[in-house]
């Protein structure tokens, strides 16, 4: 699906090309075509220097 949760939705056409077909997601769920999702959160330590630079960034989009 051409769906994003950020402002970069316009990048999708450039990255993957135009949408050729669109299906109703409820029909896809009923047909068993939607995969089950497993999420995991991974925490990694940052060096002091890296963390200081991360905190220094004013634009929160650069903190993603």
N, CA, C and O atoms as a Maestro MAE file, in Angstrom:
{
 s_m_m2io_version
 :::
 2.0.0
}

f_m_ct {
 s_m_title
 :::
 protein
 m_atom[256] {
  # First column is atom index #
  i_m_mmod_type
  r_m_x_coord
  r_m_y_coord
  r_m_z_coord
  i_m_residue_number
  s_m_chain_name
  s_m_pdb_residue_name
  s_m_pdb_atom_name
  i_m_atomic_number
  :::
  1 25 0.840 -1.182 0.000 1 A "UNK " " N  " 7
  2 3 0.000 0.000 0.000 1 A "UNK " " CA " 6
  3 2 0.880 1.238 0.000 1 A "UNK " " C  " 6
  4 15 1.965 1.242 0.580 1 A "UNK " " O  " 8
  5 25 0.415 2.255 -0.636 2 A "UNK " " N  " 7
  6 3 1.141 3.521 -0.638 2 A "UNK " " CA " 6
  7 2 0.713 4.325 0.577 2 A "UNK " " C  " 6
  8 15 -0.088 5.255 0.474 2 A "UNK " " O  " 8
  9 25 1.248 3.961 1.709 3 A "UNK " " N  " 7
  10 3 0.857 4.584 2.959 3 A "UNK " " CA " 6
  11 2 2.098 4.853 3.789 3 A "UNK " " C  " 6
  12 15 2.931 3.967 3.980 3 A "UNK " " O  " 8
  13 25 2.216 6.066 4.276 4 A "UNK " " N  " 7
  14 3 3.319 6.436 5.163 4 A "UNK " " CA " 6
  15 2 2.749 7.274 6.286 4 A "UNK " " C  " 6
  16 15 1.695 7.895 6.145 4 A "UNK " " O  " 8
  17 25 3.455 7.286 7.399 5 A "UNK " " N  " 7
  18 3 3.013 8.076 8.541 5 A "UNK " " CA " 6
  19 2 3.851 9.334 8.716 5 A "UNK " " C  " 6
  20 15 3.853 9.934 9.791 5 A "UNK " " O  " 8
  21 25 4.554 9.733 7.680 6 A "UNK " " N  " 7
  22 3 5.315 10.976 7.739 6 A "UNK " " CA " 6
  23 2 5.019 11.786 6.478 6 A "UNK " " C  " 6
  24 15 4.182 11.395 5.663 6 A "UNK " " O  " 8
  25 25 5.700 12.898 6.326 7 A "UNK " " N  " 7
  26 3 5.416 13.790 5.196 7 A "UNK " " CA " 6
  27 2 6.085 13.346 3.900 7 A "UNK " " C  " 6
  28 15 6.056 14.090 2.919 7 A "UNK " " O  " 8
  29 25 6.678 12.174 3.864 8 A "UNK " " N  " 7
  30 3 7.403 11.733 2.671 8 A "UNK " " CA " 6
  31 2 6.573 10.846 1.746 8 A "UNK " " C  " 6
  32 15 7.129 10.057 0.983 8 A "UNK " " O  " 8
  33 25 5.282 10.965 1.806 9 A "UNK " " N  " 7
  34 3 4.414 10.165 0.946 9 A "UNK " " CA " 6
  35 2 4.704 10.452 -0.524 9 A "UNK " " C  " 6
  36 15 4.573 9.561 -1.363 9 A "UNK " " O  " 8
  37 25 5.096 11.676 -0.844 10 A "UNK " " N  " 7
  38 3 5.385 12.016 -2.239 10 A "UNK " " CA " 6
  39 2 6.639 11.317 -2.746 10 A "UNK " " C  " 6
  40 15 6.813 11.183 -3.957 10 A "UNK " " O  " 8
  41 25 7.514 10.870 -1.854 11 A "UNK " " N  " 7
  42 3 8.724 10.151 -2.265 11 A "UNK " " CA " 6
  43 2 8.405 8.758 -2.799 11 A "UNK " " C  " 6
  44 15 9.187 8.203 -3.571 11 A "UNK " " O  " 8
  45 25 7.282 8.191 -2.407 12 A "UNK " " N  " 7
  46 3 6.980 6.820 -2.802 12 A "UNK " " CA " 6
  47 2 6.845 6.670 -4.310 12 A "UNK " " C  " 6
  48 15 7.329 5.688 -4.873 12 A "UNK " " O  " 8
  49 25 6.208 7.608 -4.965 13 A "UNK " " N  " 7
  50 3 6.063 7.521 -6.414 13 A "UNK " " CA " 6
  51 2 7.429 7.510 -7.085 13 A "UNK " " C  " 6
  52 15 7.640 6.776 -8.050 13 A "UNK " " O  " 8
  53 25 8.349 8.310 -6.588 14 A "UNK " " N  " 7
  54 3 9.703 8.350 -7.139 14 A "UNK " " CA " 6
  55 2 10.442 7.046 -6.851 14 A "UNK " " C  " 6
  56 15 11.153 6.535 -7.716 14 A "UNK " " O  " 8
  57 25 10.281 6.505 -5.647 15 A "UNK " " N  " 7
  58 3 11.046 5.331 -5.233 15 A "UNK " " CA " 6
  59 2 10.532 4.027 -5.836 15 A "UNK " " C  " 6
  60 15 11.327 3.161 -6.202 15 A "UNK " " O  " 8
  61 25 9.217 3.880 -5.941 16 A "UNK " " N  " 7
  62 3 8.677 2.593 -6.397 16 A "UNK " " CA " 6
  63 2 7.839 2.688 -7.663 16 A "UNK " " C  " 6
  64 15 7.387 1.667 -8.182 16 A "UNK " " O  " 8
  65 25 7.628 3.882 -8.159 17 A "UNK " " N  " 7
  66 3 6.844 4.047 -9.372 17 A "UNK " " CA " 6
  67 2 5.376 4.280 -9.072 17 A "UNK " " C  " 6
  68 15 4.970 4.278 -7.910 17 A "UNK " " O  " 8
  69 25 4.580 4.481 -10.106 18 A "UNK " " N  " 7
  70 3 3.164 4.796 -9.901 18 A "UNK " " CA " 6
  71 2 2.377 3.580 -9.407 18 A "UNK " " C  " 6
  72 15 2.755 2.434 -9.649 18 A "UNK " " O  " 8
  73 25 1.294 3.855 -8.723 19 A "UNK " " N  " 7
  74 3 0.392 2.799 -8.249 19 A "UNK " " CA " 6
  75 2 -0.374 2.251 -9.444 19 A "UNK " " C  " 6
  76 15 -0.964 3.012 -10.211 19 A "UNK " " O  " 8
  77 25 -0.364 0.938 -9.599 20 A "UNK " " N  " 7
  78 3 -1.051 0.308 -10.718 20 A "UNK " " CA " 6
  79 2 -2.425 -0.231 -10.342 20 A "UNK " " C  " 6
  80 15 -3.310 -0.332 -11.191 20 A "UNK " " O  " 8
  81 25 -2.602 -0.577 -9.076 21 A "UNK " " N  " 7
  82 3 -3.853 -1.184 -8.627 21 A "UNK " " CA " 6
  83 2 -4.040 -0.866 -7.157 21 A "UNK " " C  " 6
  84 15 -3.068 -0.803 -6.405 21 A "UNK " " O  " 8
  85 25 -5.277 -0.666 -6.743 22 A "UNK " " N  " 7
  86 3 -5.559 -0.415 -5.337 22 A "UNK " " CA " 6
  87 2 -6.683 -1.334 -4.889 22 A "UNK " " C  " 6
  88 15 -7.745 -1.383 -5.509 22 A "UNK " " O  " 8
  89 25 -6.438 -2.061 -3.810 23 A "UNK " " N  " 7
  90 3 -7.444 -2.958 -3.251 23 A "UNK " " CA " 6
  91 2 -7.892 -2.428 -1.904 23 A "UNK " " C  " 6
  92 15 -7.141 -1.732 -1.220 23 A "UNK " " O  " 8
  93 25 -9.102 -2.756 -1.528 24 A "UNK " " N  " 7
  94 3 -9.622 -2.398 -0.217 24 A "UNK " " CA " 6
  95 2 -8.910 -3.252 0.825 24 A "UNK " " C  " 6
  96 15 -8.873 -4.476 0.702 24 A "UNK " " O  " 8
  97 25 -8.349 -2.621 1.843 25 A "UNK " " N  " 7
  98 3 -7.558 -3.374 2.817 25 A "UNK " " CA " 6
  99 2 -8.418 -4.344 3.619 25 A "UNK " " C  " 6
  100 15 -7.923 -5.387 4.048 25 A "UNK " " O  " 8
  101 25 -9.683 -4.028 3.830 26 A "UNK " " N  " 7
  102 3 -10.558 -4.971 4.544 26 A "UNK " " CA " 6
  103 2 -10.761 -6.251 3.734 26 A "UNK " " C  " 6
  104 15 -10.819 -7.344 4.299 26 A "UNK " " O  " 8
  105 25 -10.869 -6.117 2.420 27 A "UNK " " N  " 7
  106 3 -10.976 -7.301 1.565 27 A "UNK " " CA " 6
  107 2 -9.692 -8.125 1.627 27 A "UNK " " C  " 6
  108 15 -9.739 -9.355 1.610 27 A "UNK " " O  " 8
  109 25 -8.556 -7.451 1.698 28 A "UNK " " N  " 7
  110 3 -7.280 -8.161 1.805 28 A "UNK " " CA " 6
  111 2 -7.170 -8.913 3.124 28 A "UNK " " C  " 6
  112 15 -6.659 -10.032 3.164 28 A "UNK " " O  " 8
  113 25 -7.649 -8.299 4.205 29 A "UNK " " N  " 7
  114 3 -7.650 -8.969 5.513 29 A "UNK " " CA " 6
  115 2 -8.540 -10.205 5.457 29 A "UNK " " C  " 6
  116 15 -8.139 -11.285 5.888 29 A "UNK " " O  " 8
  117 25 -9.739 -10.044 4.929 30 A "UNK " " N  " 7
  118 3 -10.682 -11.170 4.841 30 A "UNK " " CA " 6
  119 2 -10.121 -12.306 3.988 30 A "UNK " " C  " 6
  120 15 -10.393 -13.477 4.252 30 A "UNK " " O  " 8
  121 25 -9.342 -11.963 2.970 31 A "UNK " " N  " 7
  122 3 -8.751 -12.975 2.096 31 A "UNK " " CA " 6
  123 2 -7.467 -13.578 2.632 31 A "UNK " " C  " 6
  124 15 -6.895 -14.472 2.009 31 A "UNK " " O  " 8
  125 25 -7.004 -13.097 3.788 32 A "UNK " " N  " 7
  126 3 -5.780 -13.636 4.380 32 A "UNK " " CA " 6
  127 2 -4.501 -13.136 3.723 32 A "UNK " " C  " 6
  128 15 -3.465 -13.797 3.807 32 A "UNK " " O  " 8
  129 25 -4.557 -11.985 3.074 33 A "UNK " " N  " 7
  130 3 -3.394 -11.466 2.360 33 A "UNK " " CA " 6
  131 2 -2.545 -10.493 3.176 33 A "UNK " " C  " 6
  132 15 -1.489 -10.059 2.715 33 A "UNK " " O  " 8
  133 25 -2.991 -10.150 4.369 34 A "UNK " " N  " 7
  134 3 -2.243 -9.220 5.212 34 A "UNK " " CA " 6
  135 2 -1.443 -10.032 6.224 34 A "UNK " " C  " 6
  136 15 -2.002 -10.853 6.953 34 A "UNK " " O  " 8
  137 25 -0.152 -9.803 6.263 35 A "UNK " " N  " 7
  138 3 0.727 -10.555 7.169 35 A "UNK " " CA " 6
  139 2 0.536 -10.102 8.608 35 A "UNK " " C  " 6
  140 15 0.226 -8.940 8.874 35 A "UNK " " O  " 8
  141 25 0.724 -11.029 9.524 36 A "UNK " " N  " 7
  142 3 0.742 -10.683 10.939 36 A "UNK " " CA " 6
  143 2 2.036 -9.938 11.241 36 A "UNK " " C  " 6
  144 15 3.078 -10.214 10.646 36 A "UNK " " O  " 8
  145 25 1.958 -9.011 12.153 37 A "UNK " " N  " 7
  146 3 3.115 -8.173 12.471 37 A "UNK " " CA " 6
  147 2 3.669 -8.553 13.831 37 A "UNK " " C  " 6
  148 15 2.922 -8.785 14.782 37 A "UNK " " O  " 8
  149 25 4.975 -8.613 13.905 38 A "UNK " " N  " 7
  150 3 5.657 -8.783 15.182 38 A "UNK " " CA " 6
  151 2 6.588 -7.593 15.335 38 A "UNK " " C  " 6
  152 15 7.436 -7.347 14.478 38 A "UNK " " O  " 8
  153 25 6.431 -6.861 16.416 39 A "UNK " " N  " 7
  154 3 7.244 -5.677 16.656 39 A "UNK " " CA " 6
  155 2 8.231 -5.949 17.779 39 A "UNK " " C  " 6
  156 15 7.945 -6.698 18.713 39 A "UNK " " O  " 8
  157 25 9.380 -5.336 17.670 40 A "UNK " " N  " 7
  158 3 10.391 -5.440 18.720 40 A "UNK " " CA " 6
  159 2 11.048 -4.082 18.873 40 A "UNK " " C  " 6
  160 15 11.285 -3.380 17.889 40 A "UNK " " O  " 8
  161 25 11.337 -3.725 20.089 41 A "UNK " " N  " 7
  162 3 12.038 -2.473 20.362 41 A "UNK " " CA " 6
  163 2 13.467 -2.819 20.752 41 A "UNK " " C  " 6
  164 15 13.697 -3.628 21.651 41 A "UNK " " O  " 8
  165 25 14.417 -2.205 20.075 42 A "UNK " " N  " 7
  166 3 15.828 -2.480 20.328 42 A "UNK " " CA " 6
  167 2 16.482 -1.197 20.817 42 A "UNK " " C  " 6
  168 15 16.423 -0.166 20.148 42 A "UNK " " O  " 8
  169 25 17.092 -1.265 21.965 43 A "UNK " " N  " 7
  170 3 17.797 -0.119 22.529 43 A "UNK " " CA " 6
  171 2 19.295 -0.340 22.376 43 A "UNK " " C  " 6
  172 15 19.814 -1.404 22.713 43 A "UNK " " O  " 8
  173 25 19.976 0.664 21.869 44 A "UNK " " N  " 7
  174 3 21.430 0.600 21.717 44 A "UNK " " CA " 6
  175 2 22.036 1.817 22.400 44 A "UNK " " C  " 6
  176 15 21.536 2.930 22.235 44 A "UNK " " O  " 8
  177 25 23.094 1.624 23.158 45 A "UNK " " N  " 7
  178 3 23.714 2.773 23.813 45 A "UNK " " CA " 6
  179 2 24.400 3.686 22.790 45 A "UNK " " C  " 6
  180 15 24.891 3.226 21.759 45 A "UNK " " O  " 8
  181 25 24.421 4.973 23.094 46 A "UNK " " N  " 7
  182 3 25.121 5.948 22.255 46 A "UNK " " CA " 6
  183 2 26.382 6.392 22.983 46 A "UNK " " C  " 6
  184 15 26.424 6.440 24.212 46 A "UNK " " O  " 8
  185 25 27.395 6.712 22.212 47 A "UNK " " N  " 7
  186 3 28.574 7.308 22.835 47 A "UNK " " CA " 6
  187 2 28.197 8.693 23.346 47 A "UNK " " C  " 6
  188 15 27.220 9.278 22.877 47 A "UNK " " O  " 8
  189 25 28.941 9.213 24.280 48 A "UNK " " N  " 7
  190 3 28.654 10.543 24.832 48 A "UNK " " CA " 6
  191 2 28.677 11.602 23.741 48 A "UNK " " C  " 6
  192 15 27.833 12.498 23.722 48 A "UNK " " O  " 8
  193 25 29.632 11.501 22.840 49 A "UNK " " N  " 7
  194 3 29.759 12.488 21.761 49 A "UNK " " CA " 6
  195 2 28.555 12.421 20.809 49 A "UNK " " C  " 6
  196 15 28.007 13.451 20.416 49 A "UNK " " O  " 8
  197 25 28.162 11.225 20.452 50 A "UNK " " N  " 7
  198 3 27.030 11.051 19.549 50 A "UNK " " CA " 6
  199 2 25.746 11.564 20.198 50 A "UNK " " C  " 6
  200 15 24.955 12.251 19.552 50 A "UNK " " O  " 8
  201 25 25.536 11.231 21.475 51 A "UNK " " N  " 7
  202 3 24.337 11.660 22.182 51 A "UNK " " CA " 6
  203 2 24.298 13.182 22.316 51 A "UNK " " C  " 6
  204 15 23.234 13.788 22.185 51 A "UNK " " O  " 8
  205 25 25.445 13.800 22.576 52 A "UNK " " N  " 7
  206 3 25.500 15.258 22.682 52 A "UNK " " CA " 6
  207 2 25.103 15.904 21.351 52 A "UNK " " C  " 6
  208 15 24.374 16.895 21.338 52 A "UNK " " O  " 8
  209 25 25.575 15.351 20.241 53 A "UNK " " N  " 7
  210 3 25.216 15.877 18.919 53 A "UNK " " CA " 6
  211 2 23.727 15.655 18.639 53 A "UNK " " C  " 6
  212 15 23.061 16.520 18.069 53 A "UNK " " O  " 8
  213 25 23.222 14.516 19.033 54 A "UNK " " N  " 7
  214 3 21.797 14.208 18.877 54 A "UNK " " CA " 6
  215 2 20.937 15.222 19.628 54 A "UNK " " C  " 6
  216 15 19.941 15.706 19.091 54 A "UNK " " O  " 8
  217 25 21.309 15.539 20.844 55 A "UNK " " N  " 7
  218 3 20.551 16.501 21.639 55 A "UNK " " CA " 6
  219 2 20.685 17.923 21.103 55 A "UNK " " C  " 6
  220 15 19.783 18.742 21.279 55 A "UNK " " O  " 8
  221 25 21.799 18.215 20.456 56 A "UNK " " N  " 7
  222 3 22.059 19.549 19.935 56 A "UNK " " CA " 6
  223 2 21.171 19.880 18.733 56 A "UNK " " C  " 6
  224 15 20.905 21.055 18.480 56 A "UNK " " O  " 8
  225 25 20.714 18.890 17.999 57 A "UNK " " N  " 7
  226 3 19.898 19.127 16.807 57 A "UNK " " CA " 6
  227 2 18.596 19.809 17.198 57 A "UNK " " C  " 6
  228 15 17.869 19.331 18.069 57 A "UNK " " O  " 8
  229 25 18.309 20.929 16.546 58 A "UNK " " N  " 7
  230 3 17.084 21.668 16.834 58 A "UNK " " CA " 6
  231 2 15.888 21.067 16.115 58 A "UNK " " C  " 6
  232 15 14.770 21.090 16.628 58 A "UNK " " O  " 8
  233 25 16.124 20.537 14.939 59 A "UNK " " N  " 7
  234 3 15.035 20.002 14.133 59 A "UNK " " CA " 6
  235 2 14.768 18.557 14.553 59 A "UNK " " C  " 6
  236 15 15.621 17.691 14.364 59 A "UNK " " O  " 8
  237 25 13.601 18.294 15.116 60 A "UNK " " N  " 7
  238 3 13.287 16.953 15.610 60 A "UNK " " CA " 6
  239 2 13.252 15.913 14.493 60 A "UNK " " C  " 6
  240 15 13.406 14.722 14.765 60 A "UNK " " O  " 8
  241 25 13.053 16.334 13.238 61 A "UNK " " N  " 7
  242 3 13.040 15.384 12.126 61 A "UNK " " CA " 6
  243 2 14.413 14.752 11.938 61 A "UNK " " C  " 6
  244 15 14.517 13.642 11.414 61 A "UNK " " O  " 8
  245 25 15.457 15.442 12.357 62 A "UNK " " N  " 7
  246 3 16.802 14.882 12.259 62 A "UNK " " CA " 6
  247 2 17.071 13.885 13.376 62 A "UNK " " C  " 6
  248 15 18.100 13.209 13.374 62 A "UNK " " O  " 8
  249 25 16.151 13.790 14.330 63 A "UNK " " N  " 7
  250 3 16.312 12.859 15.446 63 A "UNK " " CA " 6
  251 2 15.598 11.535 15.186 63 A "UNK " " C  " 6
  252 15 15.470 10.712 16.092 63 A "UNK " " O  " 8
  253 25 15.146 11.333 13.988 64 A "UNK " " N  " 7
  254 3 14.434 10.094 13.682 64 A "UNK " " CA " 6
  255 2 15.412 9.013 13.297 64 A "UNK " " C  " 6
  256 15 15.006 7.889 13.002 64 A "UNK " " O  " 8
  :::
 }
 m_bond[255] {
  # First column is bond index #
  i_m_from
  i_m_to
  i_m_order
  :::
  1 1 2 1
  2 2 3 1
  3 3 4 2
  4 3 5 1
  5 5 6 1
  6 6 7 1
  7 7 8 2
  8 7 9 1
  9 9 10 1
  10 10 11 1
  11 11 12 2
  12 11 13 1
  13 13 14 1
  14 14 15 1
  15 15 16 2
  16 15 17 1
  17 17 18 1
  18 18 19 1
  19 19 20 2
  20 19 21 1
  21 21 22 1
  22 22 23 1
  23 23 24 2
  24 23 25 1
  25 25 26 1
  26 26 27 1
  27 27 28 2
  28 27 29 1
  29 29 30 1
  30 30 31 1
  31 31 32 2
  32 31 33 1
  33 33 34 1
  34 34 35 1
  35 35 36 2
  36 35 37 1
  37 37 38 1
  38 38 39 1
  39 39 40 2
  40 39 41 1
  41 41 42 1
  42 42 43 1
  43 43 44 2
  44 43 45 1
  45 45 46 1
  46 46 47 1
  47 47 48 2
  48 47 49 1
  49 49 50 1
  50 50 51 1
  51 51 52 2
  52 51 53 1
  53 53 54 1
  54 54 55 1
  55 55 56 2
  56 55 57 1
  57 57 58 1
  58 58 59 1
  59 59 60 2
  60 59 61 1
  61 61 62 1
  62 62 63 1
  63 63 64 2
  64 63 65 1
  65 65 66 1
  66 66 67 1
  67 67 68 2
  68 67 69 1
  69 69 70 1
  70 70 71 1
  71 71 72 2
  72 71 73 1
  73 73 74 1
  74 74 75 1
  75 75 76 2
  76 75 77 1
  77 77 78 1
  78 78 79 1
  79 79 80 2
  80 79 81 1
  81 81 82 1
  82 82 83 1
  83 83 84 2
  84 83 85 1
  85 85 86 1
  86 86 87 1
  87 87 88 2
  88 87 89 1
  89 89 90 1
  90 90 91 1
  91 91 92 2
  92 91 93 1
  93 93 94 1
  94 94 95 1
  95 95 96 2
  96 95 97 1
  97 97 98 1
  98 98 99 1
  99 99 100 2
  100 99 101 1
  101 101 102 1
  102 102 103 1
  103 103 104 2
  104 103 105 1
  105 105 106 1
  106 106 107 1
  107 107 108 2
  108 107 109 1
  109 109 110 1
  110 110 111 1
  111 111 112 2
  112 111 113 1
  113 113 114 1
  114 114 115 1
  115 115 116 2
  116 115 117 1
  117 117 118 1
  118 118 119 1
  119 119 120 2
  120 119 121 1
  121 121 122 1
  122 122 123 1
  123 123 124 2
  124 123 125 1
  125 125 126 1
  126 126 127 1
  127 127 128 2
  128 127 129 1
  129 129 130 1
  130 130 131 1
  131 131 132 2
  132 131 133 1
  133 133 134 1
  134 134 135 1
  135 135 136 2
  136 135 137 1
  137 137 138 1
  138 138 139 1
  139 139 140 2
  140 139 141 1
  141 141 142 1
  142 142 143 1
  143 143 144 2
  144 143 145 1
  145 145 146 1
  146 146 147 1
  147 147 148 2
  148 147 149 1
  149 149 150 1
  150 150 151 1
  151 151 152 2
  152 151 153 1
  153 153 154 1
  154 154 155 1
  155 155 156 2
  156 155 157 1
  157 157 158 1
  158 158 159 1
  159 159 160 2
  160 159 161 1
  161 161 162 1
  162 162 163 1
  163 163 164 2
  164 163 165 1
  165 165 166 1
  166 166 167 1
  167 167 168 2
  168 167 169 1
  169 169 170 1
  170 170 171 1
  171 171 172 2
  172 171 173 1
  173 173 174 1
  174 174 175 1
  175 175 176 2
  176 175 177 1
  177 177 178 1
  178 178 179 1
  179 179 180 2
  180 179 181 1
  181 181 182 1
  182 182 183 1
  183 183 184 2
  184 183 185 1
  185 185 186 1
  186 186 187 1
  187 187 188 2
  188 187 189 1
  189 189 190 1
  190 190 191 1
  191 191 192 2
  192 191 193 1
  193 193 194 1
  194 194 195 1
  195 195 196 2
  196 195 197 1
  197 197 198 1
  198 198 199 1
  199 199 200 2
  200 199 201 1
  201 201 202 1
  202 202 203 1
  203 203 204 2
  204 203 205 1
  205 205 206 1
  206 206 207 1
  207 207 208 2
  208 207 209 1
  209 209 210 1
  210 210 211 1
  211 211 212 2
  212 211 213 1
  213 213 214 1
  214 214 215 1
  215 215 216 2
  216 215 217 1
  217 217 218 1
  218 218 219 1
  219 219 220 2
  220 219 221 1
  221 221 222 1
  222 222 223 1
  223 223 224 2
  224 223 225 1
  225 225 226 1
  226 226 227 1
  227 227 228 2
  228 227 229 1
  229 229 230 1
  230 230 231 1
  231 231 232 2
  232 231 233 1
  233 233 234 1
  234 234 235 1
  235 235 236 2
  236 235 237 1
  237 237 238 1
  238 238 239 1
  239 239 240 2
  240 239 241 1
  241 241 242 1
  242 242 243 1
  243 243 244 2
  244 243 245 1
  245 245 246 1
  246 246 247 1
  247 247 248 2
  248 247 249 1
  249 249 250 1
  250 250 251 1
  251 251 252 2
  252 251 253 1
  253 253 254 1
  254 254 255 1
  255 255 256 2
  :::
 }
}
